[in-house]
Amino acid sequence: MRPARRARAASHTPGGRRGPEPAGTAFVGDRLDHDAVGARDAGLLAVWLDRDGSTADVPPGVTRVRSLAELALRVHYSRGYLS
């Protein structure tokens, strides 16, 4: 007997059919232009991991963090909401 598989539509839906909505899903990346802006444009919570301390302006809809520790603290203290 083969194991059950998820429905095809669910496996091709961002977050899965029963998973979180895109606006409630954070994408963390270290490239502002591709990762953060792309995530924002796709409707995700966009987090730019700026380990180098860039002087670049942060576009609207993108949250900048300097480390994964900072990200963890922000998520913890904001009860899951980044700002």
Secondary structure per residue as TSV (DSSP state, phi and psi in degrees):
chain	resnum	aa	ss	phi	psi
A	1	M	-	360.0	132.6
A	2	R	-	-86.4	149.3
A	3	P	-	-67.6	150.9
A	4	A	-	-64.4	145.7
A	5	R	-	-115.6	151.5
A	6	R	-	-69.2	154.6
A	7	A	-	-60.3	145.1
A	8	R	H	-56.2	-43.4
A	9	A	H	-62.1	-38.9
A	10	A	H	-67.2	-36.3
A	11	S	H	-76.9	-12.1
A	12	H	T	-109.4	9.3
A	13	T	S	-100.8	130.1
A	14	P	T	-53.5	125.9
A	15	G	T	80.3	-4.6
A	16	G	-	77.3	156.5
A	17	R	T	-59.4	-37.8
A	18	R	T	-99.5	2.1
A	19	G	S	-83.5	-172.4
A	20	P	-	-69.2	154.6
A	21	E	-	-68.8	151.2
A	22	P	G	-54.4	-39.5
A	23	A	G	-65.9	-17.1
A	24	G	G	-101.7	8.8
A	25	T	-	-112.5	127.6
A	26	A	E	-95.4	141.2
A	27	F	E	-118.0	123.4
A	28	V	E	-110.2	126.5
A	29	G	E	-145.9	158.6
A	30	D	S	-99.4	6.0
A	31	R	-	-115.7	115.8
A	32	L	I	-60.9	-48.4
A	33	D	I	-67.8	-41.3
A	34	H	I	-94.1	-51.7
A	35	D	I	-73.6	-62.0
A	36	A	I	-68.9	-50.3
A	37	V	H	-66.1	-39.3
A	38	G	H	-62.8	-41.7
A	39	A	H	-63.8	-45.4
A	40	R	H	-59.4	-45.7
A	41	D	H	-65.6	-24.1
A	42	A	T	-86.7	-0.2
A	43	G	T	90.6	10.2
A	44	L	S	-91.7	164.0
A	45	L	E	-72.5	119.6
A	46	A	E	-99.9	123.1
A	47	V	E	-123.0	123.8
A	48	W	E	-98.9	118.1
A	49	L	E	-87.9	95.4
A	50	D	-	-99.3	76.5
A	51	R	T	-68.9	-24.0
A	52	D	T	-89.3	-4.9
A	53	G	-	68.7	45.5
A	54	S	-	-58.1	152.5
A	55	T	-	-95.2	5.9
A	56	A	-	-62.8	144.3
A	57	D	-	-68.6	142.9
A	58	V	-	-90.0	120.0
A	59	P	-	-66.3	156.2
A	60	P	T	-55.8	141.0
A	61	G	T	84.8	5.8
A	62	V	E	-121.4	133.0
A	63	T	E	-102.5	130.9
A	64	R	E	-99.9	132.5
A	65	V	E	-126.9	150.5
A	66	R	S	-94.3	-15.6
A	67	S	S	-157.5	163.9
A	68	L	H	-67.7	-29.2
A	69	A	H	-63.6	-42.7
A	70	E	H	-62.7	-41.0
A	71	L	H	-59.9	-46.2
A	72	A	H	-61.1	-41.9
A	73	L	H	-64.8	-43.3
A	74	R	H	-62.9	-43.2
A	75	V	H	-65.6	-43.3
A	76	H	H	-61.0	-51.0
A	77	Y	H	-77.8	-17.4
A	78	S	T	-98.4	5.4
A	79	R	T	56.5	39.8
A	80	G	T	98.8	-7.1
A	81	Y	-	-106.8	125.8
A	82	L	-	-91.0	144.7
A	83	S	-	-145.3	360.0
